[in-house]
């Protein structure tokens, strides 16, 4: 399992438009084979922050998606995103 998680910072007055620019890509990704979840959302506390979370079945699925994702061009000040690998998932509660 591949997890990509973190956040990016943009100007507060541009944040909501930036999140909206990704809506179509998020919809496509969620239907893409191997995508377990994908979310790009405005942070509820920090007006400059956009949160990113992706969960993919495996490296091959994620690699294939990256070739067709067509991410919109959004100006970012800073990005803090990491890729994590896991061999299992379990219910937390």
C-alpha positions in Angstrom: 0.0 0.0 0.0 1.2 3.5 -0.9 0.2 6.5 1.2 1.0 10.0 0.2 0.2 12.5 2.9 1.0 16.0 3.9 0.2 19.6 3.1 1.1 22.5 0.9 0.9 26.2 1.7 -0.5 28.9 -0.6 -1.9 32.4 -0.1 -5.0 32.4 2.0 -7.1 34.3 -0.6 -6.1 31.7 -3.3 -6.6 28.6 -1.2 -10.2 27.8 -2.0 -9.7 28.3 -5.7 -6.7 26.0 -5.6 -8.6 23.3 -3.9 -11.5 23.7 -6.4 -9.0 23.4 -9.3 -8.2 19.8 -8.1 -11.9 18.7 -7.8 -12.0 17.1 -11.3 -8.7 15.3 -10.7 -9.9 14.0 -7.3 -13.1 12.6 -8.9 -11.1 10.8 -11.6 -8.6 9.4 -9.2 -11.2 8.0 -6.9 -12.6 6.0 -9.9 -9.1 4.9 -11.0 -8.1 1.3 -10.5 -6.0 0.9 -7.4 -7.0 4.2 -5.8 -8.3 3.4 -2.3 -8.8 7.1 -1.4 -7.7 10.6 -2.4 -8.5 13.9 -0.9 -7.3 17.4 -1.4 -9.0 19.8 1.0 -8.8 23.1 2.8 -7.5 23.0 6.3 -10.1 23.8 9.0 -7.7 25.9 11.1 -4.9 27.3 8.8 -6.2 29.5 6.0 -3.0 29.1 4.0 -2.9 25.3 4.2 -4.2 22.6 1.7 -4.2 19.1 3.0 -3.3 16.1 0.8 -4.0 12.4 1.4 -3.7 9.6 -1.1 -3.9 5.9 -0.5 -3.1 3.4 -3.3 -3.3 -0.4 -3.5 0.3 -0.7 -4.7 3.2 1.1 -6.3 2.2 0.1 -9.8 -1.3 1.6 -9.4 0.2 4.9 -8.2 2.8 5.0 -11.0 0.1 4.4 -13.6 -2.1 7.2 -12.1 0.8 9.6 -12.1 1.2 9.2 -15.9 -2.4 10.2 -16.5 -3.3 12.5 -13.5 -2.9 15.8 -15.3 -2.6 17.8 -12.1 -3.7 21.5 -12.4 -0.9 24.1 -12.2 -1.4 25.8 -8.8 1.2 28.1 -7.3 2.5 26.8 -4.0 4.7 28.5 -1.5 5.9 25.4 0.3 5.1 21.7 0.2 5.4 19.2 3.0 4.4 15.8 1.6 5.8 12.3 2.2 5.3 8.9 0.6 4.8 6.0 3.0 4.7 2.3 2.3 2.7 -0.3 4.3 2.2 -4.0 3.9 -1.1 -4.1 5.8 -4.1 -2.1 6.9 -6.3 -2.8 9.9 -9.3 -1.2 11.6 -8.2 1.3 14.3 -11.3 0.8 16.5 
